[in-house]
């Protein structure tokens, strides 16, 4: 079957024209774009998919991708089967324009609330959250699964590290220690819970490439070999070119792996970041409940639910190898959000079987002065959620930040965590050189609760029997 036949079968151009004419106030302009994109793609086929033809066709790809999300956003309150059908056809067109061929259309927006998806994994999560099940049983089971899937032979580290006795005499597992590096606190979003939201009167800072390199130097001097680059959403200051320049500069000077926790990018944008040198993307949906999502994100680009939801899918299509999901605990009922996140992860893993999945459960302890946490989550629920994710996804990375107090971090590190930050600052330029330096926390995105120095966190992990690694396993872990 020719490629042209596949296009005609899978994309109903007559339906798309009628759909846009009925539901899109910008029908004339958008239909002209689709007509030109179709002609470009068909011309590309006529010239036997030569390099020039492919370049012409791909020049329309990002515009078609943006159109798809614009239509989903404009009709979020009334989405129906016709909207989803149009979205799938536009995604098919985008895939072919961008050289991805005949892949299955994106369907995350339908999947995350489909109770038939990942039913067994969701059941494992729910079982851990059942308060009738003793917490000690849940902890023991999660510890066993983590040890089973993340235990490391000391020979992996060239014999530099020996097995140690962990809890109850057991051997631990590998734990990656990392640090966030905040590049900018400027943000155009109005997220009600965030210290970086646009209306907040906080000191703002944006790092130059040279300043980012200075911060990276401090972190690498502490042993860090995996750095998470973080920034608010402010396109005038933090675009793909800005991130790419910093990524290339850091990678050029330091033996580190890099991931990003930034505003969602287009597929082409993520591909550019991969080319620059990132291996991972962390993108929290915050809440999968659409109505709650709209309430907590009233203005700004982040108000676009579908654009954020499918960000990790675009990242994977752009070549990102490690995909980090998360929900912000405190916004809504954690169980339905966690179930939706498990479905989302299962969907991503099915589509991108070779990608590494990671989960994080950031919890709101305090927010801006006028923000009241609507659904506080207690310690036991947080523990059960992490254990539930270990049961639902035994091979997933579980990540824990310095939002939580030392005692709770220690318990979770001894139970199921495989990646944790240490001595973090959530302020751009917040790291200070010197052994006795105290990180700047004034104007940070959220309060850092665990302020122990890196050495103390590492000592805790080793006392628990773990193998401390400083780079992701795919990048030849280095022990210290």
C-alpha positions in Angstrom: 0.0 0.0 0.0 1.5 3.4 -0.9 2.0 6.1 1.7 -0.5 8.3 -0.3 -3.2 5.6 0.1 -2.5 5.5 3.9 -3.0 9.2 4.1 -6.3 9.2 2.3 -7.6 6.3 4.4 -6.6 7.7 7.8 -7.2 11.4 7.3 -10.7 12.2 6.3 -10.2 15.6 4.7 -13.9 16.1 4.1 -14.6 15.6 7.8 -11.8 18.0 8.8 -13.2 20.7 6.6 -16.7 20.3 7.9 -15.4 20.1 11.5 -13.4 23.3 11.2 -16.2 25.1 9.4 -18.6 24.3 12.2 -16.4 24.7 15.2 -13.4 26.9 14.5 -14.0 30.7 14.3 -10.7 30.9 12.4 -11.8 28.4 9.8 -10.5 30.1 6.6 -7.0 30.6 7.9 -6.6 27.2 9.5 -8.1 25.3 6.5 -5.7 27.1 4.2 -2.8 25.9 6.5 -4.1 22.3 6.3 -4.5 22.5 2.5 -0.9 23.7 2.1 0.4 21.1 4.5 -1.4 18.4 2.6 -0.1 19.6 -0.7 3.4 19.8 0.8 3.2 16.2 2.1 1.9 14.9 -1.2 4.6 16.7 -3.2 7.1 15.2 -0.8 5.8 11.8 -1.8 6.0 12.6 -5.5 9.7 13.5 -5.2 10.3 10.1 -3.6 10.7 11.7 -0.2 13.9 13.4 -1.1 15.7 15.6 1.5 14.4 18.8 0.0 10.8 17.6 -0.1 11.0 16.3 3.5 12.3 19.7 4.6 9.3 21.4 3.0 6.8 19.0 4.5 8.3 19.3 8.0 8.2 23.1 7.9 4.4 22.7 8.4 4.7 20.2 11.2 4.9 22.5 14.2 2.2 24.7 12.9 -0.2 21.8 12.6 0.8 20.5 16.1 0.0 24.0 17.5 -3.3 24.1 15.7 -4.3 20.8 17.2 -3.6 22.0 20.7 -5.3 25.4 20.1 -8.5 23.6 19.1 -8.4 21.3 22.1 -7.8 24.2 24.4 -10.6 26.3 22.9 -13.1 23.5 23.3 -11.9 22.0 26.6 -15.2 22.5 28.3 -17.3 20.8 25.6 -14.9 18.2 24.1 -16.8 15.3 22.5 -16.2 12.5 20.0 -16.0 14.8 17.0 -13.3 16.9 18.8 -11.3 13.8 19.6 -11.6 12.4 16.0 -10.4 15.7 14.6 -7.5 15.8 17.1 -6.4 12.3 16.1 -6.5 13.2 12.4 -4.5 16.4 13.0 -2.0 14.3 15.0 -1.7 11.8 12.2 -1.0 14.7 9.8 1.6 16.1 12.2 3.3 12.7 12.5 3.7 12.4 8.8 4.8 16.0 8.3 7.5 15.5 11.0 8.8 12.2 9.5 7.3 9.9 12.2 5.3 7.9 9.7 2.1 6.0 10.6 2.2 5.9 14.3 -0.9 5.6 16.5 -2.4 9.1 17.3 -1.9 10.6 20.7 -4.8 9.7 23.1 -3.6 10.6 26.6 -6.5 12.9 27.2 -8.9 10.0 26.9 -6.7 7.3 28.5 -6.0 8.9 31.9 -9.6 8.6 33.0 -10.3 5.2 31.3 -10.8 2.7 34.1 -10.0 -0.2 31.8 -6.4 1.1 31.3 -3.7 -0.4 33.6 -6.4 -1.9 35.8 -4.0 -4.3 37.6 -1.4 -1.6 38.3 -4.2 0.7 39.7 -5.4 -2.1 41.9 -1.9 -2.5 43.3 -1.9 1.2 44.1 -5.3 1.1 45.8 -4.3 -1.9 47.9 -1.4 0.0 49.4 -3.7 2.9 50.2 -6.2 0.7 52.1 -5.8 1.7 55.7 -7.0 -1.8 56.7 -3.7 -3.1 55.5 -1.0 -2.6 58.1 1.5 0.0 57.1 4.4 -2.2 58.1 3.2 -4.8 55.6 3.1 -2.2 52.8 6.6 -0.9 53.7 8.1 -4.4 53.8 6.6 -5.3 50.4 7.7 -2.1 48.8 11.2 -2.6 50.2 11.4 -6.1 48.8 10.3 -4.9 45.4 12.8 -2.1 45.3 15.6 -4.3 46.4 14.6 -6.9 43.8 14.7 -4.4 40.9 17.4 -1.9 41.9 20.0 -4.0 43.8 23.5 -3.4 42.5 26.5 -5.7 42.6 29.6 -4.0 44.0 31.5 -5.1 40.9 29.5 -2.5 38.9 31.5 0.1 40.7 34.9 -1.5 40.0 35.0 -3.0 43.5 35.2 0.5 45.1 32.1 -0.1 47.1 31.2 -3.2 49.2 27.8 -4.5 50.1 26.5 -3.1 53.4 23.9 -4.3 55.8 20.6 -2.4 55.3 17.4 -2.5 57.4 16.9 -5.8 59.1 20.3 -7.0 57.8 19.2 -6.7 54.2 21.3 -5.4 51.3 20.2 -2.0 49.9 20.0 -0.8 46.3 21.3 2.0 44.2 20.2 5.6 44.9 21.0 8.4 42.6 21.8 11.7 44.4 21.1 14.8 42.3 20.6 18.6 42.6 18.2 21.0 41.0 19.7 24.1 39.4 17.2 26.9 39.1 17.8 29.2 36.1 15.0 31.7 36.3 12.2 32.7 38.7 10.4 34.8 36.1 7.0 33.3 35.2 3.9 34.5 33.3 1.5 31.9 34.9 -0.9 32.6 37.7 -0.8 29.2 39.5 -2.5 29.8 42.8 -0.2 27.7 44.9 3.2 28.7 43.4 5.9 31.0 44.9 6.9 32.0 41.3 3.4 32.9 40.1 3.2 36.2 38.1 1.4 38.3 40.8 3.8 37.4 43.6 6.0 40.2 44.8 9.2 38.2 45.1 12.7 39.0 44.0 13.1 37.7 40.5 16.3 36.5 39.0 17.4 35.1 35.6 20.8 33.5 35.1 23.2 34.1 32.3 25.1 31.2 30.8 28.2 32.3 32.8 26.2 32.4 36.0 24.7 28.9 35.3 28.2 27.6 34.8 29.2 29.0 38.2 26.3 27.2 39.9 27.1 24.0 38.0 30.7 24.3 39.2 29.6 24.5 42.9 27.4 21.4 42.4 30.0 19.4 40.7 32.5 20.3 43.4 30.1 18.6 45.8 30.1 15.5 43.7 26.9 16.0 41.8 26.9 14.4 38.4 23.2 14.7 37.6 21.6 18.1 37.5 18.0 19.0 37.0 17.6 22.4 35.3 14.5 24.2 36.5 12.8 27.5 35.4 9.6 29.4 35.4 7.6 29.8 32.2 8.7 33.2 30.7 9.2 32.8 27.0 10.9 36.2 26.5 13.7 35.0 28.8 13.6 31.2 28.8 13.1 29.8 25.3 14.6 26.7 23.6 17.6 28.7 22.4 18.4 29.9 26.0 18.1 26.4 27.4 20.2 24.8 24.6 23.0 27.3 25.1 23.2 26.6 28.8 22.9 22.8 28.3 25.7 22.8 25.8 27.9 25.0 28.0 27.5 22.8 31.1 27.9 19.6 29.2 31.0 21.1 27.6 32.7 21.8 30.9 31.5 19.2 33.4 31.0 15.4 33.3 27.3 15.5 34.1 24.0 14.3 32.8 21.2 16.9 32.5 17.4 16.8 32.7 14.9 19.7 32.6 11.9 20.7 34.6 10.6 23.6 32.5 7.4 24.7 30.7 6.1 22.1 28.1 7.8 22.4 24.7 6.8 21.4 21.2 8.1 18.1 19.8 10.7 20.1 17.8 11.6 22.0 20.9 12.3 18.8 22.8 14.3 17.4 19.9 16.5 20.5 20.0 17.1 20.1 23.8 18.0 16.4 23.2 20.5 17.5 20.5 21.9 20.0 23.0 22.4 17.2 25.6 19.5 16.5 27.9 18.5 12.9 28.8 15.4 13.5 30.9 12.2 15.7 31.3 10.2 16.1 34.4 6.7 17.5 33.9 4.1 17.3 36.6 0.5 17.4 35.6 -0.2 18.8 39.2 -3.8 17.4 39.0 -5.5 15.2 36.4 -8.9 16.6 37.4 -9.7 19.0 34.6 -12.0 21.3 36.7 -9.5 21.5 39.5 -6.7 22.1 37.0 -8.6 25.1 35.6 -9.3 26.4 39.0 -5.6 26.3 40.1 -4.3 27.6 36.8 -6.6 30.5 35.9 -4.3 32.4 33.5 -1.1 31.9 31.5 0.1 29.1 29.2 -0.1 26.6 32.0 -3.9 26.9 31.9 -3.8 24.7 28.7 -4.5 21.2 30.1 -4.0 19.1 27.0 -0.7 20.9 26.1 0.7 20.0 29.5 -0.8 16.5 29.6 0.9 15.4 26.3 4.2 17.2 27.0 5.9 14.0 28.0 4.6 12.3 24.9 6.1 15.0 22.8 9.4 14.8 24.8 9.6 11.0 24.0 8.9 11.7 20.3 11.7 14.2 20.5 14.1 11.6 21.8 14.1 12.1 25.5 15.0 8.9 27.3 13.8 9.5 30.9 10.2 10.7 31.5 9.3 12.1 35.0 5.6 12.2 36.0 4.1 13.8 39.2 1.1 15.1 41.0 1.1 18.0 43.4 -0.3 16.6 46.7 -2.7 19.0 48.4 -4.6 20.2 45.4 -7.2 17.5 45.3 -8.1 13.9 46.4 -4.7 12.1 45.9 -6.2 8.7 45.0 -8.0 9.6 41.7 -5.0 11.8 40.8 -2.5 8.9 41.5 -4.7 6.5 39.6 -4.8 8.8 36.6 -1.0 9.2 36.8 -0.5 5.4 36.8 -2.7 5.1 33.7 -0.7 8.0 32.1 2.6 6.2 32.8 1.3 2.8 31.5 0.2 4.6 28.3 3.6 6.2 27.9 5.4 2.9 28.6 3.3 1.1 26.0 4.1 3.7 23.4 7.7 4.1 24.3 8.9 0.8 25.7 12.5 1.8 25.9 12.0 4.9 28.0 12.6 5.1 31.7 9.6 6.2 33.8 10.0 8.1 37.0 7.4 9.3 39.6 7.6 12.1 42.1 5.0 13.2 44.7 5.7 16.8 45.7 3.6 17.8 48.6 2.5 21.4 49.4 3.5 22.4 52.9 2.9 26.1 52.4 2.1 28.5 49.5 1.6 32.2 48.9 0.1 34.2 51.7 -3.5 34.0 50.4 -3.4 30.3 49.5 -5.0 27.7 51.8 -4.1 24.1 51.0 -7.5 22.6 50.0 -6.7 18.9 50.6 -3.8 18.4 53.0 -2.0 15.1 52.7 -0.7 13.5 55.9 2.6 11.6 56.2 1.1 8.1 56.2 -0.8 8.8 53.0 2.4 10.1 51.3 4.2 6.9 52.4 1.4 4.7 51.1 1.3 6.5 47.8 5.0 6.0 47.2 4.7 2.4 48.2 1.7 2.0 45.9 3.7 3.4 43.0 6.4 0.9 43.7 3.9 -1.9 43.5 2.2 -0.5 40.4 5.5 0.1 38.6 8.2 -2.0 40.2 10.9 -0.8 37.8 10.1 2.9 37.9 12.4 5.4 39.5 10.8 7.0 42.6 12.1 10.5 43.2 12.0 12.5 46.5 12.9 16.2 46.9 14.0 18.2 49.9 10.4 19.5 50.4 10.1 16.7 53.1 11.7 16.6 56.5 14.8 14.5 57.2 13.0 11.8 59.2 10.4 11.1 56.5 13.0 11.2 53.8 15.1 8.7 55.6 12.2 6.3 56.0 11.2 6.5 52.4 14.9 6.1 51.3 15.0 2.9 53.3 11.7 1.7 51.6 11.4 2.6 48.0 13.2 5.8 46.8 15.8 5.4 44.1 16.6 9.1 43.4 16.8 12.0 45.8 18.1 15.5 45.9 20.3 16.9 48.6 21.3 20.4 49.9 19.0 22.0 47.4 18.2 25.7 46.7 15.1 26.7 44.7 16.4 30.2 44.1 18.3 31.0 40.8 21.9 31.6 41.8 21.1 30.2 45.3 24.1 27.9 45.7 27.1 29.2 47.6 30.7 28.0 47.4 32.5 26.8 50.5 32.2 23.9 52.9 30.1 26.0 55.4 27.9 27.7 52.8 24.2 28.0 53.5 22.0 27.9 50.4 20.0 31.0 49.6 16.3 30.3 50.1 14.9 33.8 49.9 12.4 34.0 47.0 12.4 30.3 46.3 9.7 28.4 44.5 8.9 26.4 47.7 10.4 26.0 51.2 13.2 23.6 51.5 12.6 21.5 54.6 15.5 19.0 54.6 18.6 21.3 54.7 21.2 18.7 55.6 24.5 19.0 53.7 25.2 16.5 50.9 27.6 14.5 53.0 25.1 13.9 55.7 22.4 12.7 53.2 25.0 10.4 51.6 26.0 9.0 55.0 22.4 8.2 55.8 22.0 6.4 52.5 25.1 4.3 53.1 24.1 3.5 56.6 20.9 2.1 55.1 23.0 -0.2 53.0 22.5 1.7 49.7 24.9 2.2 46.8 25.1 5.9 46.2 25.5 6.8 42.5 26.1 10.3 41.1 25.0 9.7 37.5 22.0 7.9 36.0 22.7 4.2 35.4 22.8 4.6 31.6 25.8 7.0 32.0 28.3 4.8 33.8 27.5 5.5 37.4 30.3 7.0 39.5 30.6 6.3 43.3 32.0 8.7 45.8 
